[in-house]
Amino acid sequence: MEYRHKFTMMPPNASLLINPLQFTDEGNYIVKVNIQGNGTLSASQKIQVTVDDPVIKPLVQTRPASGAIEHVGNMTLMCQVEGGTRLVYQWLKNGRPVYTSSTYSFSPQNNTLHIAPVTKEDIGNYSCLVKNPISEMESDIIMPTIFYGPYGLQVNSDKGLKVGEVFTVDLGEAILFDCSADSYPPNTYSWIRRTDNTTYVIKHGPRLEVTSEKVAQKTADYMCCAYNNITGRRDETRFTVIITSVGHEDALDDFGIYEFVAFPEASGVPRVGFSSG
């Protein structure tokens, strides 16, 4: 044979060993079989040989690396592989394939995933799976940073009876209110109280403690404001605290309907107007 030291015939089944295998060995090979007898019978078969390098573990990078704001920003995930041939790319989110949608699109080779615009629902564990005919490798998981919220703002308490937006507590009882909303990064919180038709900020932070014996009024109106300083969005919720004592049922007489209107300030803490009806 032409390459005597590279190709070895392996009888009795006419196997051909190629050693060492190189990229130049890729191509079509034809095996011919001749059988001598009363007549000569012959047959041939063409075999295509492909030569590949194994896939090296991919690396995923995101742009922008600092993250993107939902409904405003876009994000690009890039899958980079330093070695391997005839590569096929597949994107996974939480272990499941990602497909083209109204917000997901791919580069021609599928090695880049575009998300435009990002939403809270796009948060998850992404990875890039790369295959070729002889191997496959998956990248480490990456979680893109997406800023969102606040959503679902609510106020809860450790004591007292809550009916709608009204908390009823006993005279002399201390009650702790907790304000929470889904947001990233975490919100900043401000508590606002109405006294004599005026409102003012009484505390910053997610928790507020009210001691009913220190409340001169039988009813007190509060608001919790949540603000995300990255998305620039805010939400607010209002509630009323009614102070009752044993044998006194008239605390509800002071209950009314109140409206709070928040005006943004440069400091990020809202200025609030109040009216009652």
N, C-alpha and C positions, 0 to 999 in steps of 0.2 A: 504494500500500500504506500501512498505518497507520504503519509506521516507515520512511519513505522514505529517510532518510539512514543507516539501519542495515542494511537488507536490500537486496541488489542481485541482480536477475535476470541470468543469464548465458546468453543464447541462443548457439547454436541448440538446446541440449539441456535447457533449462529448469532449469539449476543455480541454486541459491540460495546466495549468499555472505552470511554473517553476520559483520560486522566493525564494531566490536570485539565479540568474544564475551564475555558476562558470565554469571554464575550465573543471572540472571533469564531468560536465553534457554533454559534447560533446559525440556523439555516435549515434547509430541507435535505434529508438523507433518503436515499433509495436503496432498498435491499432487494437483490435479485436472487431467485432460487431456480436452479436448473436440475432436472432429474433425468438421468440417462436411462434408457430402456430400449424397447422396440422402437421408440421414437423419443425425441427430446421434448420434455415438458418444462415450461418455464413460467415463472410468475414474479411479479414485482410489487413492492409496497413503498409508498412515500411516507416518510415520518418527518414532522416538523419539530425541531428542537429549539426551545427558547432558554435563554440563560438570564438569571436574575440575581440581584443582590438582595439580601434580607433587609426588611424595614428596620430602621433605627427609631427608637422611641420619639414620638413627636413632642413638640413644645407649643403650647397655645399662649398667645399674647392678646391683650385687649387694647383697643383705642377708642376713646381716651382712657388711659390707665387710671385716671383719677375718678372715673365714673361719669354717669349721665343722669340728667333729671327727666323723670317720666313725662311723656307727652310733649317734651321739648327737645331733648337730646337724642342722638343716634349712637349706636355702638357697633364696632367691628371686631370680630374674633378671627385671628389668623393662625392657621396651623402650619408649623414649620417642621420639616424633616430633613435631617442632614445626610441621610443615606437611604438607598433603596431604589429599585427600578419598577417601571410600570405601576405607579402608585394610584390607588383608588381611595378617595377621602369620604368619610361619613361623619356627620356631626350628631352628637348625642346630648340630650338634656335629661337629667335624672335617669340615665341609663336607657332612654328610649330615643329612637331616631327623630331628627328634626327635619321637617318638610317645608317646602316653600309655602308661604302664606301671605296675607296682606302686609305683614311687618317683617317677615323673614325672607331673605334672598341670598343667593350663593354666587360666587365667582364661577367662571366657566369650568375650572378644574375642581371646583367644590372645596378648595382648601381655605376659603374665606367665607365667613358667615356675617351678613349685614342685618342688623336689627334697627328698623327705622319706622316710627319712633319707639323708644323703649317704654314699657309700662311695668307696673308692679308685677304683673303676671309673668314677665320675662325673667324674674329672679329664679335662680336654680343652679344646679351643678352641671356645668358643660364640660364635654371632653371631645377629643378628636380621635377617631379610629381610622387607622391607615392600613391598607391591605395591598398585597401583591400576590402573584400565583404561589409563592412559597412561604409566606409569613404574614403576620399582622401584629401591630402594636397599637396600644391606646395611650393617649397622653394622661398626665395627671389631671385631676378635676380642678376646674377653676370656676369661681363664682363672681360674675361681673358685679360691680358696684352700681346700684340703681337707687337714686334718691326719690322718695315719694312721701305722700301724706301731708297733713294728718287726715286719718280716716276714723270713723266710728267713735268720735269723742263722747265720753260718758263720765258721770260722777257717781261714785258709790260711797257708802259709809259703813263703818263697823258697828254702828248702833242706830237706833231709831227706826221708825216705820216709814217706808217710802211708798207713796202712791203717786204715780206719774212723776211730776217734777217737784213734788212736795215731800219734805222730810219732817216727821213729827217726833219731837224729843221731849223728855220730861225735864221739868225745871231742876236745875242743879246738875244736870248730866253733861259730861263732856263727850263730844262726838268728833270723830276723825273722818274727814272727807278725802277721797282719793280721786284724782282726775287723771284719765288715761285716754290715749288715742294711738292708733297704729301709725307709725311714722319712722322713716329713716332719713337722716339721723334722728335721734330722739328729740322730741319737742321741748321747747321751753314753755313753762306754764306761768300764768298770772291769775291771781284771784282778785275779784272786784266785788265790792259790797255797796249797797245803797243805804243811805241814811238821810232822812229828811229831804227826799227828792234830789239828793246829790249822790254821785258815785265816786269812788276812789279805790286805787289799788292798795290792798292790804297785805299781800304776800306774793312772793315768787316761789315756784317749785310745785311739784305734783301733789303735795298734801297740805291740808288746812285743818287745824283743830279749832273747834268752836266750843266754848264753855257757856252753856245756856244761862248760868246765873250771872254772867257778865253782859248778857244781852238785855238791854233795857226794854226793847220792843218785844211784843209777843210774836211778831213775825219779822223775819230778816231775809232780805233778798240778796242772792249772790250770783256771780257768774265766774266760770272758769274759761280762760282763753288759752288755746294751744297754738304755738307758732313754730314752723319749721324754717330755720334761717337759711337753709340751702334751696329748698323749693320756693320759698317766699310765700307759702300758703299758710292760712290760719283757719281755725274753726273755734266756735264758742258755744257754750251751753249754759243755760240759766236755771236756777232752782230756788225754792223758797224753804226756809226753816221756820217751823211753827213750834213755839214753846208752850207746853201744856203742864198742868199740875193736877193732882188728884182732886176730883170734885169740881173742876172748872172745865166746862165744855165750850166756853165762848172763844177759845183761841182761834177757831176758824173764821170768826167774824172779821178778822183783819186780813183774811186771804183775798187777794185780788189778782188781776191779770196784768203783768208788767212786760214792757218791751224794752230790750236793750239794743242800742245801735252802736257799733264799733267803728271808730274812725282811725285809720292807720297813722301812726306817728313815726318819725324818722328813727326813733330808738327801738322800734319793733314792738313796743308795748302800746296796746290800743287805748285811745281816749274814748270814754263811753258816755253816751247820753241816755237818759232814762225818762220814761213817761209811764203813767199808770192809767188804767181804764176801769 
